[in-house]
Amino acid sequence: MKILVLNGPNLNLLGKREPEIYGNQSFQDYFSQLKLNFSNIDLEYYQSNIEGELINKIHEIGFSYDAIIFNAGAYTHTSVALGDAIKGIDTPVIEVHISNVHSREDFRHTSYIAPYCKGTIAGFGLKSYDLAIQSFI
């Protein structure tokens, strides 16, 4: 099984940015552990702060991978284009969020990608990614 973990804007700052919300661990450190925990799965990771690069990555692998686990960050709440990219591919996508977006600001309650995703996991910290992987097993 081949799964891409795709992270959007500002997630490169995990461990430094708002640790009270996102924790103290960098995503690279977490991803190393994730690969150990799911050693039977071919896990890849890609992060970009640029919307077009995220769309290009979705298009690139959206017909050949088994799954995408996608934390679109703030683009979740603003990007019709990312929703369209997910809608246009065959590979199933699970939307993930580290924080519980529904307990935060009102604008975070709307997702432009959720209608095209297999499901959404939010609020379990980095464990949200583990849960998304488990849903594909």
OpenMM code with the backbone's topology and positions (N, CA, C; nanometers):
from openmm import Vec3, app, unit

residues = "MET LYS ILE LEU VAL LEU ASN GLY PRO ASN LEU ASN LEU LEU GLY LYS ARG GLU PRO GLU ILE TYR GLY ASN GLN SER PHE GLN ASP TYR PHE SER GLN LEU LYS LEU ASN PHE SER ASN ILE ASP LEU GLU TYR TYR GLN SER ASN ILE GLU GLY GLU LEU ILE ASN LYS ILE HIS GLU ILE GLY PHE SER TYR ASP ALA ILE ILE PHE ASN ALA GLY ALA TYR THR HIS THR SER VAL ALA LEU GLY ASP ALA ILE LYS GLY ILE ASP THR PRO VAL ILE GLU VAL HIS ILE SER ASN VAL HIS SER ARG GLU ASP PHE ARG HIS THR SER TYR ILE ALA PRO TYR CYS LYS GLY THR ILE ALA GLY PHE GLY LEU LYS SER TYR ASP LEU ALA ILE GLN SER PHE ILE".split()
positions = [
    Vec3(0.0850, -0.1181, 0.0000),
    Vec3(0.0000, 0.0000, 0.0000),
    Vec3(0.0893, 0.1240, 0.0000),
    Vec3(0.0555, 0.2188, -0.0859),
    Vec3(0.1326, 0.3418, -0.0997),
    Vec3(0.0445, 0.4607, -0.0607),
    Vec3(0.0879, 0.5340, 0.0425),
    Vec3(0.0109, 0.6471, 0.0952),
    Vec3(0.0985, 0.7717, 0.0979),
    Vec3(0.0420, 0.8821, 0.0502),
    Vec3(0.1087, 1.0120, 0.0613),
    Vec3(0.0466, 1.0897, 0.1763),
    Vec3(0.1312, 1.1399, 0.2644),
    Vec3(0.0899, 1.2352, 0.3662),
    Vec3(0.1229, 1.3724, 0.3087),
    Vec3(0.0202, 1.4529, 0.2901),
    Vec3(0.0325, 1.5824, 0.2244),
    Vec3(-0.0053, 1.6920, 0.3238),
    Vec3(0.0873, 1.7827, 0.3490),
    Vec3(0.0635, 1.8924, 0.4424),
    Vec3(0.0715, 2.0262, 0.3714),
    Vec3(-0.0175, 2.1143, 0.4097),
    Vec3(-0.0239, 2.2474, 0.3516),
    Vec3(0.0499, 2.3525, 0.4325),
    Vec3(0.0064, 2.4775, 0.4193),
    Vec3(0.0804, 2.5910, 0.4719),
    Vec3(0.0998, 2.5896, 0.6229),
    Vec3(0.2181, 2.6317, 0.6599),
    Vec3(0.2611, 2.6526, 0.7983),
    Vec3(0.2863, 2.5243, 0.8757),
    Vec3(0.2571, 2.4099, 0.8176),
    Vec3(0.2810, 2.2854, 0.8891),
    Vec3(0.4291, 2.2503, 0.8939),
    Vec3(0.5102, 2.3202, 0.8161),
    Vec3(0.6554, 2.3072, 0.8281),
    Vec3(0.7059, 2.3693, 0.9585),
    Vec3(0.6216, 2.4441, 1.0272),
    Vec3(0.6603, 2.5089, 1.1530),
    Vec3(0.6146, 2.4321, 1.2768),
    Vec3(0.5620, 2.3108, 1.2572),
    Vec3(0.5205, 2.2326, 1.3740),
    Vec3(0.6377, 2.2154, 1.4699),
    Vec3(0.6073, 2.2246, 1.5969),
    Vec3(0.7108, 2.2187, 1.6997),
    Vec3(0.7588, 2.3559, 1.7410),
    Vec3(0.7358, 2.4550, 1.6557),
    Vec3(0.7758, 2.5935, 1.6841),
    Vec3(0.6540, 2.6854, 1.6922),
    Vec3(0.5577, 2.6627, 1.6048),
    Vec3(0.4413, 2.7505, 1.5902),
    Vec3(0.3302, 2.7099, 1.6864),
    Vec3(0.2857, 2.8011, 1.7685),
    Vec3(0.1720, 2.7811, 1.8580),
    Vec3(0.1707, 2.6416, 1.9212),
    Vec3(0.2727, 2.6104, 2.0005),
    Vec3(0.2808, 2.4764, 2.0592),
    Vec3(0.1623, 2.4421, 2.1496),
    Vec3(0.0949, 2.5425, 2.2026),
    Vec3(-0.0222, 2.5167, 2.2864),
    Vec3(-0.1371, 2.4566, 2.2053),
    Vec3(-0.1361, 2.4771, 2.0738),
    Vec3(-0.2378, 2.4190, 1.9847),
    Vec3(-0.1825, 2.2962, 1.9127),
    Vec3(-0.0594, 2.3068, 1.8614),
    Vec3(-0.0061, 2.2056, 1.7702),
    Vec3(0.1016, 2.1156, 1.8310),
    Vec3(0.1405, 2.1417, 1.9541),
    Vec3(0.2404, 2.0585, 2.0197),
    Vec3(0.3828, 2.1028, 1.9945),
    Vec3(0.4778, 2.0280, 2.0510),
    Vec3(0.6194, 2.0645, 2.0461),
    Vec3(0.7020, 1.9817, 1.9489),
    Vec3(0.6410, 1.8844, 1.8842),
    Vec3(0.7162, 1.7940, 1.7971),
    Vec3(0.7146, 1.8429, 1.6529),
    Vec3(0.8294, 1.8361, 1.5871),
    Vec3(0.8349, 1.8703, 1.4449),
    Vec3(0.7666, 1.7598, 1.3655),
    Vec3(0.7172, 1.7939, 1.2466),
    Vec3(0.6516, 1.6902, 1.1676),
    Vec3(0.7530, 1.5892, 1.1164),
    Vec3(0.8739, 1.6327, 1.0866),
    Vec3(0.9766, 1.5384, 1.0400),
    Vec3(1.0037, 1.4314, 1.1456),
    Vec3(1.0159, 1.4725, 1.2723),
    Vec3(1.0363, 1.3758, 1.3808),
    Vec3(0.9160, 1.2827, 1.3930),
    Vec3(0.7974, 1.3399, 1.3863),
    Vec3(0.6756, 1.2588, 1.3948),
    Vec3(0.6677, 1.1616, 1.2770),
    Vec3(0.6988, 1.2084, 1.1565),
    Vec3(0.6880, 1.1240, 1.0379),
    Vec3(0.7853, 1.0066, 1.0444),
    Vec3(0.9027, 1.0283, 1.0999),
    Vec3(0.9979, 0.9177, 1.1180),
    Vec3(0.9372, 0.8089, 1.2059),
    Vec3(0.8712, 0.8498, 1.3127),
    Vec3(0.8056, 0.7532, 1.4013),
    Vec3(0.6880, 0.6858, 1.3312),
    Vec3(0.6132, 0.7631, 1.2546),
    Vec3(0.4993, 0.7096, 1.1803),
    Vec3(0.5442, 0.5991, 1.0842),
    Vec3(0.6562, 0.6216, 1.0177),
    Vec3(0.7092, 0.5210, 0.9249),
    Vec3(0.7503, 0.3934, 0.9986),
    Vec3(0.8030, 0.4079, 1.1191),
    Vec3(0.8370, 0.2901, 1.1991),
    Vec3(0.7112, 0.2150, 1.2434),
    Vec3(0.6102, 0.2899, 1.2852),
    Vec3(0.4863, 0.2293, 1.3328),
    Vec3(0.4092, 0.1573, 1.2222),
    Vec3(0.4238, 0.2046, 1.0995),
    Vec3(0.3528, 0.1459, 0.9853),
    Vec3(0.4552, 0.1011, 0.8806),
    Vec3(0.5495, 0.0207, 0.9228),
    Vec3(0.6604, -0.0203, 0.8352),
    Vec3(0.6149, -0.1054, 0.7176),
    Vec3(0.4956, -0.1611, 0.7239),
    Vec3(0.4438, -0.2420, 0.6142),
    Vec3(0.3776, -0.1576, 0.5051),
    Vec3(0.3731, -0.0260, 0.5249),
    Vec3(0.3116, 0.0658, 0.4289),
    Vec3(0.4198, 0.1577, 0.3725),
    Vec3(0.4129, 0.1804, 0.2419),
    Vec3(0.5039, 0.2738, 0.1762),
    Vec3(0.4493, 0.4145, 0.1982),
    Vec3(0.5021, 0.4835, 0.2994),
    Vec3(0.4583, 0.6189, 0.3339),
    Vec3(0.5536, 0.7212, 0.2740),
    Vec3(0.4974, 0.8202, 0.2089),
    Vec3(0.5752, 0.9331, 0.1575),
    Vec3(0.5175, 1.0614, 0.2166),
    Vec3(0.5999, 1.1656, 0.2161),
    Vec3(0.5590, 1.2923, 0.2756),
    Vec3(0.5929, 1.4064, 0.1819),
    Vec3(0.4992, 1.5007, 0.1721),
    Vec3(0.5208, 1.6216, 0.0934),
    Vec3(0.4516, 1.7369, 0.1653),
    Vec3(0.5201, 1.8506, 0.1734),
    Vec3(0.4640, 1.9702, 0.2361),
    Vec3(0.4938, 2.0894, 0.1476),
    Vec3(0.3960, 2.1789, 0.1346),
    Vec3(0.4182, 2.3041, 0.0640),
    Vec3(0.3313, 2.4127, 0.1244),
    Vec3(0.3830, 2.5329, 0.1213),
    Vec3(0.3066, 2.6508, 0.1617),
    Vec3(0.2352, 2.7132, 0.0424),
    Vec3(0.2493, 2.6532, -0.0747),
    Vec3(0.1989, 2.7112, -0.1998),
    Vec3(0.0838, 2.6260, -0.2530),
    Vec3(-0.0317, 2.6859, -0.2670),
    Vec3(-0.1522, 2.6149, -0.3088),
    Vec3(-0.1335, 2.5397, -0.4408),
    Vec3(-0.0749, 2.6042, -0.5392),
    Vec3(-0.0559, 2.5414, -0.6701),
    Vec3(0.0326, 2.4178, -0.6635),
    Vec3(0.1330, 2.4197, -0.5765),
    Vec3(0.2188, 2.3017, -0.5616),
    Vec3(0.1423, 2.1853, -0.5006),
    Vec3(0.0517, 2.2140, -0.4078),
    Vec3(-0.0322, 2.1096, -0.3486),
    Vec3(-0.1240, 2.0499, -0.4551),
    Vec3(-0.1820, 2.1344, -0.5380),
    Vec3(-0.2680, 2.0871, -0.6473),
    Vec3(-0.1871, 2.0019, -0.7440),
    Vec3(-0.0680, 2.0474, -0.7799),
    Vec3(0.0163, 1.9689, -0.8707),
    Vec3(0.0482, 1.8320, -0.8120),
    Vec3(0.0761, 1.8242, -0.6834),
    Vec3(0.1074, 1.6962, -0.6193),
    Vec3(-0.0152, 1.6044, -0.6208),
    Vec3(-0.1319, 1.6597, -0.5933),
    Vec3(-0.2553, 1.5803, -0.5981),
    Vec3(-0.2757, 1.5245, -0.7381),
    Vec3(-0.2565, 1.6070, -0.8400),
    Vec3(-0.2705, 1.5615, -0.9784),
    Vec3(-0.1662, 1.4554, -1.0129),
    Vec3(-0.0451, 1.4745, -0.9653),
    Vec3(0.0660, 1.3837, -0.9966),
    Vec3(0.0406, 1.2420, -0.9454),
    Vec3(-0.0115, 1.2291, -0.8243),
    Vec3(-0.0227, 1.0961, -0.7640),
    Vec3(-0.1671, 1.0485, -0.7503),
    Vec3(-0.2617, 1.1291, -0.7914),
    Vec3(-0.4032, 1.1023, -0.7689),
    Vec3(-0.4652, 0.9887, -0.8474),
    Vec3(-0.3855, 0.9214, -0.9305),
    Vec3(-0.4360, 0.8072, -1.0052),
    Vec3(-0.3484, 0.6838, -0.9847),
    Vec3(-0.2452, 0.6973, -0.9007),
    Vec3(-0.1512, 0.5863, -0.8859),
    Vec3(-0.1268, 0.5426, -0.7410),
    Vec3(-0.1554, 0.6264, -0.6441),
    Vec3(-0.1353, 0.5897, -0.5034),
    Vec3(-0.2639, 0.5292, -0.4487),
    Vec3(-0.2510, 0.4605, -0.3362),
    Vec3(-0.3676, 0.3986, -0.2736),
    Vec3(-0.4460, 0.4959, -0.1865),
    Vec3(-0.3796, 0.5994, -0.1360),
    Vec3(-0.4468, 0.6930, -0.0454),
    Vec3(-0.3649, 0.8205, -0.0299),
    Vec3(-0.4355, 0.9272, 0.0060),
    Vec3(-0.3738, 1.0544, 0.0431),
    Vec3(-0.4323, 1.0949, 0.1779),
    Vec3(-0.3448, 1.1315, 0.2699),
    Vec3(-0.3853, 1.1885, 0.3981),
    Vec3(-0.3454, 1.3353, 0.3902),
    Vec3(-0.4447, 1.4235, 0.3945),
    Vec3(-0.4231, 1.5637, 0.3588),
    Vec3(-0.4639, 1.6576, 0.4708),
    Vec3(-0.3650, 1.7309, 0.5216),
    Vec3(-0.3903, 1.8420, 0.6120),
    Vec3(-0.3633, 1.9684, 0.5310),
    Vec3(-0.4688, 2.0283, 0.4822),
    Vec3(-0.4563, 2.1458, 0.3958),
    Vec3(-0.4344, 2.2742, 0.4745),
    Vec3(-0.4255, 2.2647, 0.6071),
    Vec3(-0.4063, 2.3845, 0.6878),
    Vec3(-0.5172, 2.4847, 0.6596),
    Vec3(-0.4826, 2.6109, 0.6561),
    Vec3(-0.5815, 2.7169, 0.6353),
    Vec3(-0.6455, 2.7113, 0.4969),
    Vec3(-0.5796, 2.6462, 0.4000),
    Vec3(-0.6419, 2.6315, 0.2674),
    Vec3(-0.7716, 2.5503, 0.2750),
    Vec3(-0.7863, 2.4715, 0.3790),
    Vec3(-0.9095, 2.3949, 0.3994),
    Vec3(-1.0311, 2.4862, 0.3914),
    Vec3(-1.0171, 2.6050, 0.4445),
    Vec3(-1.1294, 2.6953, 0.4637),
    Vec3(-1.1400, 2.8015, 0.3543),
    Vec3(-1.0512, 2.7934, 0.2539),
    Vec3(-1.0495, 2.8985, 0.1515),
    Vec3(-1.0381, 2.8476, 0.0086),
    Vec3(-0.9944, 2.7241, -0.0112),
    Vec3(-0.9544, 2.6816, -0.1447),
    Vec3(-1.0559, 2.5924, -0.2155),
    Vec3(-1.1313, 2.6530, -0.3043),
    Vec3(-1.2184, 2.5780, -0.3936),
    Vec3(-1.1321, 2.4947, -0.4883),
    Vec3(-1.0161, 2.5476, -0.5267),
    Vec3(-0.9274, 2.4790, -0.6209),
    Vec3(-0.8765, 2.3456, -0.5650),
    Vec3(-0.8432, 2.3403, -0.4359),
    Vec3(-0.8003, 2.2134, -0.3766),
    Vec3(-0.9157, 2.1140, -0.3723),
    Vec3(-1.0342, 2.1620, -0.3418),
    Vec3(-1.1525, 2.0750, -0.3462),
    Vec3(-1.1731, 2.0186, -0.4856),
    Vec3(-1.1594, 2.1018, -0.5868),
    Vec3(-1.1739, 2.0560, -0.7251),
    Vec3(-1.0665, 1.9541, -0.7623),
    Vec3(-0.9450, 1.9746, -0.7131),
    Vec3(-0.8356, 1.8804, -0.7428),
    Vec3(-0.8675, 1.7433, -0.6835),
    Vec3(-0.9161, 1.7404, -0.5609),
    Vec3(-0.9519, 1.6135, -0.4971),
    Vec3(-1.0691, 1.5488, -0.5703),
    Vec3(-1.1654, 1.6295, -0.6084),
    Vec3(-1.2829, 1.5789, -0.6800),
    Vec3(-1.2428, 1.5131, -0.8124),
    Vec3(-1.1358, 1.5612, -0.8724),
    Vec3(-1.0951, 1.5153, -1.0047),
    Vec3(-1.0068, 1.3917, -1.0083),
    Vec3(-0.9712, 1.3350, -0.8927),
    Vec3(-0.8805, 1.2194, -0.8908),
    Vec3(-0.9525, 1.0939, -0.8439),
    Vec3(-0.8867, 0.9801, -0.8638),
    Vec3(-0.9419, 0.8517, -0.8204),
    Vec3(-0.8974, 0.8119, -0.6799),
    Vec3(-0.7780, 0.8536, -0.6401),
    Vec3(-0.7217, 0.8140, -0.5113),
    Vec3(-0.8051, 0.8722, -0.3970),
    Vec3(-0.8471, 0.7883, -0.3006),
    Vec3(-0.9247, 0.8409, -0.1877),
    Vec3(-0.8390, 0.9295, -0.0964),
    Vec3(-0.9019, 1.0322, -0.0432),
    Vec3(-0.8349, 1.1308, 0.0420),
    Vec3(-0.9069, 1.1369, 0.1760),
    Vec3(-0.8287, 1.1414, 0.2833),
    Vec3(-0.8837, 1.1703, 0.4154),
    Vec3(-0.8272, 1.3051, 0.4594),
    Vec3(-0.9167, 1.3935, 0.4974),
    Vec3(-0.8798, 1.5251, 0.5500),
    Vec3(-0.8446, 1.5088, 0.6968),
    Vec3(-0.7300, 1.5623, 0.7380),
    Vec3(-0.6919, 1.5577, 0.8788),
    Vec3(-0.6595, 1.6974, 0.9298),
    Vec3(-0.6814, 1.7143, 1.0586),
    Vec3(-0.6434, 1.8369, 1.1290),
    Vec3(-0.5911, 1.7975, 1.2661),
    Vec3(-0.4873, 1.8639, 1.3084),
    Vec3(-0.4272, 1.8383, 1.4389),
    Vec3(-0.5185, 1.8892, 1.5497),
    Vec3(-0.5708, 2.0099, 1.5323),
    Vec3(-0.6601, 2.0681, 1.6326),
    Vec3(-0.8051, 2.0364, 1.5962),
    Vec3(-0.8934, 2.0574, 1.6908),
    Vec3(-1.0362, 2.0440, 1.6645),
    Vec3(-1.0831, 2.1752, 1.6032),
    Vec3(-1.0912, 2.1786, 1.4717),
    Vec3(-1.1250, 2.3024, 1.4020),
    Vec3(-1.2636, 2.3542, 1.4406),
    Vec3(-1.3506, 2.2663, 1.4881),
    Vec3(-1.4868, 2.3071, 1.5231),
    Vec3(-1.4948, 2.3754, 1.6591),
    Vec3(-1.3865, 2.3706, 1.7342),
    Vec3(-1.3838, 2.4411, 1.8626),
    Vec3(-1.3037, 2.5712, 1.8528),
    Vec3(-1.2681, 2.6056, 1.7305),
    Vec3(-1.1880, 2.7266, 1.7092),
    Vec3(-1.2722, 2.8340, 1.6408),
    Vec3(-1.2091, 2.9284, 1.5743),
    Vec3(-1.2790, 3.0401, 1.5115),
    Vec3(-1.3840, 2.9893, 1.4116),
    Vec3(-1.4900, 3.0680, 1.3957),
    Vec3(-1.6006, 3.0282, 1.3079),
    Vec3(-1.5562, 2.9976, 1.1655),
    Vec3(-1.4615, 3.0734, 1.1118),
    Vec3(-1.4217, 3.0500, 0.9725),
    Vec3(-1.3600, 2.9120, 0.9532),
    Vec3(-1.3101, 2.8518, 1.0611),
    Vec3(-1.2499, 2.7184, 1.0514),
    Vec3(-1.3544, 2.6064, 1.0499),
    Vec3(-1.4803, 2.6406, 1.0630),
    Vec3(-1.5857, 2.5396, 1.0658),
    Vec3(-1.6268, 2.4944, 0.9262),
    Vec3(-1.5837, 2.5644, 0.8234),
    Vec3(-1.6178, 2.5297, 0.6852),
    Vec3(-1.4960, 2.4718, 0.6148),
    Vec3(-1.5162, 2.3568, 0.5509),
    Vec3(-1.4102, 2.2937, 0.4726),
    Vec3(-1.4531, 2.2842, 0.3268),
    Vec3(-1.3687, 2.3368, 0.2388),
    Vec3(-1.3946, 2.3281, 0.0955),
    Vec3(-1.3414, 2.1982, 0.0353),
    Vec3(-1.2739, 2.1166, 0.1165),
    Vec3(-1.2242, 1.9895, 0.0654),
    Vec3(-1.3048, 1.8708, 0.1187),
    Vec3(-1.3677, 1.8841, 0.2333),
    Vec3(-1.4389, 1.7726, 0.2970),
    Vec3(-1.5423, 1.7050, 0.2067),
    Vec3(-1.6187, 1.7793, 0.1255),
    Vec3(-1.7194, 1.7118, 0.0428),
    Vec3(-1.6615, 1.6091, -0.0551),
    Vec3(-1.5319, 1.6190, -0.0832),
    Vec3(-1.4693, 1.5300, -0.1810),
    Vec3(-1.3765, 1.4280, -0.1166),
    Vec3(-1.3737, 1.4267, 0.0161),
    Vec3(-1.2874, 1.3349, 0.0904),
    Vec3(-1.3685, 1.2161, 0.1409),
    Vec3(-1.2980, 1.1077, 0.1624),
    Vec3(-1.3594, 0.9865, 0.2192),
    Vec3(-1.4076, 1.0135, 0.3613),
    Vec3(-1.3359, 1.0977, 0.4341),
    Vec3(-1.3711, 1.1310, 0.5709),
    Vec3(-1.2813, 1.2395, 0.6241),
    Vec3(-1.3103, 1.2817, 0.7472),
    Vec3(-1.2339, 1.3865, 0.8146),
    Vec3(-1.2015, 1.3408, 0.9564),
    Vec3(-1.0767, 1.3631, 0.9967),
    Vec3(-1.0329, 1.3331, 1.1335),
    Vec3(-0.9712, 1.4607, 1.1886),
    Vec3(-1.0192, 1.5059, 1.3027),
    Vec3(-0.9701, 1.6317, 1.3591),
    Vec3(-0.9680, 1.6249, 1.5110),
    Vec3(-0.8691, 1.6928, 1.5673),
    Vec3(-0.8691, 1.7150, 1.7106),
    Vec3(-0.7912, 1.6151, 1.7938),
    Vec3(-0.7219, 1.5217, 1.7314),
    Vec3(-0.6471, 1.4215, 1.8068),
    Vec3(-0.4968, 1.4463, 1.8022),
    Vec3(-0.4589, 1.5703, 1.7777),
    Vec3(-0.3168, 1.6024, 1.7669),
    Vec3(-0.2562, 1.5289, 1.6485),
    Vec3(-0.1285, 1.4993, 1.6578),
    Vec3(-0.0623, 1.4274, 1.5487),
    Vec3(-0.1192, 1.2870, 1.5323),
    Vec3(-0.1825, 1.2351, 1.6349),
    Vec3(-0.2466, 1.1035, 1.6283),
    Vec3(-0.3529, 1.0984, 1.5176),
    Vec3(-0.4018, 1.2155, 1.4731),
    Vec3(-0.4990, 1.2198, 1.3630),
    Vec3(-0.4444, 1.1500, 1.2387),
    Vec3(-0.3134, 1.1633, 1.2151),
    Vec3(-0.2518, 1.0983, 1.0983),
    Vec3(-0.2511, 0.9464, 1.1153),
    Vec3(-0.2196, 0.8986, 1.2361),
    Vec3(-0.2238, 0.7539, 1.2649),
    Vec3(-0.3637, 0.6992, 1.2368),
    Vec3(-0.4641, 0.7694, 1.2851),
    Vec3(-0.6016, 0.7245, 1.2678),
    Vec3(-0.6397, 0.7194, 1.1207),
    Vec3(-0.5929, 0.8176, 1.0440),
    Vec3(-0.6219, 0.8183, 0.9003),
    Vec3(-0.5568, 0.6974, 0.8316),
    Vec3(-0.4328, 0.6686, 0.8653),
    Vec3(-0.3657, 0.5511, 0.8075),
    Vec3(-0.4423, 0.4249, 0.8440),
    Vec3(-0.4784, 0.4123, 0.9690),
    Vec3(-0.5527, 0.2935, 1.0138),
    Vec3(-0.6831, 0.2757, 0.9386),
    Vec3(-0.7449, 0.3844, 0.8990),
    Vec3(-0.8722, 0.3744, 0.8264),
    Vec3(-0.8553, 0.3126, 0.6881),
    Vec3(-0.7337, 0.3177, 0.6352),
    Vec3(-0.7070, 0.2583, 0.5031),
    Vec3(-0.6600, 0.1132, 0.5104),
    Vec3(-0.6260, 0.0691, 0.6307),
    Vec3(-0.5738, -0.0684, 0.6452),
    Vec3(-0.6891, -0.1682, 0.6460),
] * unit.nanometer
topology = app.Topology()
chain = topology.addChain("A")
for resn in residues:
    res = topology.addResidue(resn, chain)
    for name in ("N", "CA", "C"):
        topology.addAtom(name, app.Element.getBySymbol(name[0]), res)
